[in-house]
Amino acid sequence: FAQNTFEIRDQATHIFGAHTLRFGGEIRFEQNNDNLPGKVRPLYAVQGLFNFANDAPIFEEINANTATGGAPNTQLYLRSKNIALYVQHDWKVTPTFTLNTGFRYEIYTPITNKNKNISHPVLGPAGSELSGLKLVPQNQFYNTDYGHYGPRLGFAWVPTYYGGKVVFRGGAGIAYNHLDAALFENQSFDNAQGAATFDLCCATNTIPGDPNSLAHTGITYVLGTSNAVNSFPANKALAVGVNANGFPANGNQIELYGTAGTIRNPVSYLYSLENQVELPARLVLTVGYAGSIGRHYARLVNQNFLYNNNNSPVFQSFFAQTDGVQSYNALNVRVVRPLSHGFLIEGNYTFSKSLDQVSNGDGPNAGANQTNPANNHTEYGPSDYDSRNRFTILALYTSPKVHTGNAILNAVANGWQANTIVTGHSGFPFTPVTFNLVANVITNAAVVGPTRPLGILAGGGPIGTSCSNEAFKTGSNFPNGGTAYFNITAPVLAPGQNFIYTPGIGRNSFNGPCYRDVDLTLAKQVEFPTYGDQHAVLRFQATMLNAFNLLQLSPITNGNSGGGANINDGNFGKATNVDAGRVIELSMRLNF
């Protein structure tokens, strides 16, 4: 494994009168030469201790060379570059008004492999997207996105009418970002040329001639000759060669990673406006608005949910797609009393709303909390991390300097510090789900589960909205159980009719338990001279996380079958886990 980053950047600044002009550029080159074998070491599954004792696994997953059945060549020489040019103009129009403008152009080149040994999957024509899937050798994981134009605008104004105690600030801009490498890591070693990930299933015994035996399923249950991951003997059953489309010639289905459609880099349109006022008693109040709109955010989607699976050479095909959108709007209020006489206090409150179609784009299926990936527009709802109301209070006290003339008394009396952070928010959302319905109506496509219900039942009674611990310990927001409140039964259809699934509630449409926490820190610093004018500082610190041992219920897990999200589960509407209780950390640090 070898990874290197080389970066060159430079900036020139020209000041003339009330103007400051900056312009520059940067280039970052990244190389990653690795031989990460991934699934070259086989993964086995057995059914019970008896099968384990008899060396009779029912399942094997392994990455193998389709020509030899042995370990494939997974050596990669990955490359990527970030290139940017920018200019910024700061203009002090008047003594009380400053205008900032700028423009940035940048390119994030796609990950490439200089040896061109990546098999890039290309979907077949309409109607046979999976059955006509082809593996095309190329060195580029996805296309280059060139259109990254980022203008910026900002201002600051101090009206003279208020005597310099009021400031208005605002700005807007467009910002781009690169795609996470995690979206393509599996493609790098699973799609190496001549390699395939095989899932061999499902053996029941080792009787010769039995069609379900290890020999007939292709499973080999052996040890490697050493601890090296590629020391396992070749499995001749996997030396099947490839067909004209690049897949195993014996028809074995494989797991595949790739990209779908034109890949775009994420872009955010940012804007803000705030007002800061100096109040009596040395208090400073800031009230502001911050917002953003995002486009081309990534998600990882199993294409088997989107297309007909008949005669497909893959049993799972996870493709990165950049078709996600997001938005964020927030009111931010901050009150602070700057440090004075050793005391500082600050309070922050945010009223916000974050919306998107997927909050965990690196995770496929339920891991991304998508219950209907074939219809991405129906997934638009509160983000997994959306918290409508949030506040923090920070207080810090430092003891005053004492001079007694006695070095020991000075050391004991000075250097004390205490601080606290109080945090609370109104909880994270969750999605009620069920396995009683199917999300896909595409003929012969894979079935997504769990999915959202068809709607809320009229006779179920009122649904509670409390975010208290008691509500999520007892499930009192849904006192009659989930099935009394949600329609999870598919309608009875006439012969020939097709059931068209339409979710009746939005993603993340219900709120989980509230959060509250108090952290405390007490510290003592002792200074002592070392050499000349140099001083060393010895710091003792005690930190109490969740100092009052408040019960903190964990958020309800999204998109999973167990616990509080599953409508059919007896724990629906309940928090089934808790966060850590009080934690005390003691530390000592010497700075010299």
URDANOR-V608846 format. One record per pair of residues at least 24 apart in sequence whose ideal C-beta (glycine too) atoms are under 6 Angstrom apart, sorted by the first residue. I is the first residue (numbers start at 1). J is the second residue. D is the distance in whole Angstrom. If there is no record, write none. Layout:
BEGIN
i=I j=J d=D
i=I j=J d=D
END
This chain:
BEGIN
i=1 j=34 d=5
i=2 j=33 d=4
i=3 j=32 d=5
i=4 j=31 d=5
i=5 j=30 d=5
i=18 j=92 d=4
i=19 j=91 d=5
i=20 j=90 d=4
i=21 j=89 d=6
i=22 j=88 d=5
i=23 j=87 d=4
i=25 j=85 d=4
i=26 j=84 d=5
i=27 j=83 d=5
i=28 j=82 d=4
i=29 j=81 d=5
i=30 j=80 d=5
i=31 j=79 d=5
i=32 j=78 d=4
i=33 j=77 d=5
i=34 j=76 d=6
i=35 j=74 d=6
i=35 j=75 d=5
i=36 j=189 d=6
i=37 j=74 d=5
i=37 j=229 d=5
i=37 j=230 d=6
i=38 j=63 d=6
i=38 j=189 d=4
i=39 j=63 d=4
i=39 j=197 d=6
i=40 j=71 d=5
i=40 j=229 d=5
i=40 j=230 d=5
i=41 j=229 d=4
i=55 j=221 d=5
i=56 j=206 d=6
i=57 j=221 d=6
i=58 j=202 d=5
i=58 j=203 d=5
i=59 j=201 d=5
i=60 j=200 d=4
i=60 j=219 d=5
i=61 j=199 d=5
i=62 j=198 d=6
i=63 j=195 d=6
i=63 j=197 d=5
i=64 j=238 d=4
i=65 j=194 d=5
i=66 j=194 d=6
i=66 j=196 d=5
i=66 j=240 d=6
i=66 j=242 d=5
i=66 j=248 d=6
i=67 j=194 d=6
i=68 j=234 d=5
i=68 j=239 d=5
i=69 j=234 d=4
i=69 j=235 d=4
i=69 j=236 d=5
i=69 j=238 d=4
i=69 j=239 d=4
i=70 j=234 d=4
i=71 j=230 d=4
i=72 j=192 d=6
i=72 j=194 d=6
i=72 j=195 d=3
i=74 j=189 d=5
i=74 j=192 d=5
i=76 j=113 d=5
i=76 j=188 d=6
i=77 j=113 d=6
i=77 j=114 d=5
i=77 j=115 d=6
i=78 j=111 d=6
i=78 j=113 d=6
i=79 j=112 d=5
i=80 j=109 d=6
i=80 j=111 d=5
i=81 j=109 d=4
i=82 j=108 d=6
i=83 j=107 d=5
i=96 j=158 d=4
i=96 j=160 d=6
i=97 j=157 d=5
i=98 j=156 d=5
i=99 j=155 d=5
i=100 j=154 d=4
i=101 j=153 d=6
i=102 j=152 d=4
i=103 j=151 d=5
i=104 j=150 d=4
i=105 j=149 d=6
i=106 j=148 d=5
i=108 j=178 d=4
i=108 j=265 d=6
i=109 j=144 d=6
i=110 j=140 d=5
i=110 j=141 d=5
i=110 j=142 d=5
i=110 j=144 d=6
i=111 j=141 d=5
i=111 j=184 d=6
i=112 j=139 d=5
i=112 j=140 d=5
i=113 j=139 d=5
i=117 j=192 d=6
i=117 j=193 d=4
i=118 j=191 d=6
i=119 j=191 d=5
i=119 j=193 d=5
i=119 j=246 d=6
i=121 j=256 d=6
i=121 j=258 d=4
i=129 j=307 d=4
i=130 j=307 d=5
i=130 j=312 d=4
i=131 j=311 d=4
i=131 j=312 d=6
i=134 j=245 d=5
i=135 j=246 d=3
i=137 j=193 d=6
i=141 j=184 d=5
i=142 j=259 d=5
i=142 j=263 d=4
i=143 j=263 d=6
i=145 j=264 d=5
i=145 j=265 d=5
i=148 j=176 d=5
i=150 j=174 d=5
i=165 j=278 d=4
i=166 j=277 d=5
i=167 j=276 d=4
i=168 j=275 d=6
i=169 j=274 d=5
i=170 j=273 d=4
i=171 j=272 d=6
i=172 j=271 d=4
i=173 j=270 d=5
i=174 j=269 d=6
i=175 j=268 d=5
i=176 j=265 d=5
i=176 j=267 d=5
i=177 j=266 d=5
i=179 j=298 d=6
i=180 j=362 d=6
i=182 j=362 d=5
i=183 j=298 d=6
i=183 j=320 d=4
i=186 j=257 d=4
i=187 j=257 d=4
i=187 j=258 d=6
i=190 j=257 d=6
i=196 j=248 d=6
i=196 j=254 d=4
i=197 j=254 d=5
i=197 j=255 d=4
i=198 j=238 d=6
i=198 j=252 d=6
i=247 j=313 d=4
i=253 j=314 d=6
i=253 j=315 d=4
i=254 j=314 d=6
i=255 j=316 d=5
i=256 j=314 d=5
i=256 j=317 d=5
i=257 j=318 d=5
i=258 j=319 d=5
i=259 j=319 d=6
i=259 j=320 d=5
i=260 j=319 d=4
i=260 j=321 d=5
i=263 j=322 d=5
i=264 j=296 d=4
i=264 j=322 d=5
i=266 j=296 d=5
i=266 j=297 d=5
i=267 j=295 d=5
i=267 j=296 d=6
i=268 j=292 d=5
i=268 j=294 d=5
i=269 j=293 d=5
i=282 j=337 d=6
i=283 j=337 d=5
i=284 j=336 d=5
i=285 j=335 d=5
i=286 j=334 d=4
i=287 j=333 d=5
i=288 j=332 d=5
i=290 j=330 d=5
i=291 j=329 d=5
i=292 j=328 d=5
i=293 j=327 d=5
i=294 j=326 d=4
i=295 j=325 d=6
i=296 j=322 d=4
i=297 j=324 d=4
i=297 j=326 d=6
i=298 j=322 d=5
i=298 j=361 d=4
i=299 j=324 d=5
i=299 j=358 d=4
i=299 j=361 d=4
i=299 j=368 d=6
i=300 j=364 d=4
i=301 j=373 d=5
i=302 j=364 d=6
i=304 j=446 d=4
i=305 j=373 d=5
i=305 j=374 d=6
i=305 j=440 d=6
i=305 j=445 d=6
i=305 j=446 d=5
i=305 j=448 d=5
i=306 j=374 d=5
i=308 j=443 d=6
i=308 j=444 d=5
i=309 j=444 d=5
i=310 j=444 d=5
i=318 j=364 d=5
i=323 j=376 d=6
i=324 j=357 d=5
i=324 j=358 d=5
i=326 j=356 d=4
i=327 j=355 d=5
i=328 j=354 d=5
i=329 j=353 d=5
i=342 j=397 d=6
i=342 j=398 d=4
i=342 j=400 d=6
i=343 j=397 d=5
i=344 j=396 d=5
i=345 j=395 d=5
i=346 j=394 d=5
i=347 j=393 d=5
i=348 j=392 d=5
i=349 j=391 d=5
i=350 j=390 d=5
i=351 j=389 d=6
i=354 j=383 d=4
i=354 j=386 d=4
i=356 j=383 d=5
i=359 j=383 d=5
i=359 j=384 d=4
i=366 j=559 d=4
i=366 j=560 d=6
i=369 j=558 d=4
i=369 j=559 d=4
i=371 j=439 d=6
i=371 j=451 d=5
i=371 j=452 d=5
i=372 j=439 d=5
i=374 j=440 d=5
i=378 j=503 d=6
i=379 j=507 d=5
i=381 j=506 d=4
i=381 j=507 d=4
i=381 j=508 d=5
i=382 j=429 d=5
i=382 j=508 d=4
i=384 j=558 d=6
i=386 j=429 d=6
i=387 j=425 d=4
i=388 j=426 d=5
i=389 j=426 d=4
i=390 j=425 d=4
i=391 j=424 d=6
i=392 j=423 d=5
i=393 j=422 d=4
i=394 j=421 d=5
i=395 j=420 d=5
i=411 j=526 d=5
i=415 j=524 d=6
i=415 j=525 d=4
i=415 j=526 d=6
i=416 j=524 d=6
i=417 j=523 d=5
i=418 j=522 d=5
i=419 j=521 d=5
i=420 j=520 d=5
i=421 j=519 d=5
i=422 j=518 d=5
i=423 j=517 d=5
i=424 j=516 d=4
i=425 j=515 d=5
i=426 j=467 d=6
i=426 j=514 d=6
i=427 j=467 d=5
i=427 j=511 d=5
i=427 j=512 d=5
i=427 j=513 d=5
i=427 j=514 d=5
i=428 j=512 d=5
i=428 j=555 d=4
i=429 j=508 d=4
i=429 j=511 d=5
i=430 j=510 d=6
i=430 j=512 d=5
i=430 j=556 d=4
i=430 j=558 d=6
i=430 j=565 d=5
i=431 j=507 d=5
i=431 j=508 d=5
i=431 j=558 d=6
i=432 j=567 d=5
i=433 j=565 d=5
i=434 j=488 d=4
i=434 j=567 d=5
i=434 j=568 d=6
i=436 j=488 d=4
i=437 j=490 d=6
i=439 j=501 d=6
i=441 j=500 d=6
i=441 j=501 d=6
i=450 j=561 d=6
i=452 j=503 d=4
i=452 j=505 d=6
i=453 j=486 d=4
i=453 j=487 d=6
i=453 j=488 d=5
i=453 j=504 d=6
i=454 j=487 d=4
i=454 j=504 d=5
i=455 j=487 d=5
i=455 j=504 d=3
i=457 j=485 d=6
i=457 j=487 d=6
i=460 j=484 d=5
i=460 j=485 d=4
i=467 j=511 d=6
i=467 j=513 d=6
i=467 j=514 d=4
i=469 j=551 d=5
i=469 j=553 d=6
i=472 j=513 d=4
i=472 j=553 d=5
i=472 j=574 d=6
i=472 j=575 d=4
i=475 j=573 d=4
i=475 j=574 d=4
i=477 j=573 d=5
i=478 j=573 d=4
i=482 j=567 d=4
i=482 j=572 d=4
i=486 j=567 d=5
i=488 j=567 d=6
i=512 j=555 d=5
i=512 j=556 d=5
i=513 j=553 d=4
i=513 j=575 d=5
i=516 j=550 d=6
i=517 j=546 d=6
i=518 j=547 d=5
i=518 j=548 d=5
i=519 j=545 d=5
i=520 j=544 d=5
i=520 j=547 d=4
i=536 j=592 d=4
i=537 j=591 d=5
i=538 j=590 d=5
i=539 j=589 d=5
i=540 j=588 d=5
i=541 j=587 d=5
i=542 j=586 d=6
i=543 j=585 d=4
i=544 j=584 d=5
i=545 j=583 d=4
i=546 j=582 d=5
i=549 j=581 d=5
i=549 j=582 d=4
i=552 j=579 d=4
i=553 j=578 d=6
i=554 j=578 d=6
i=554 j=579 d=6
END
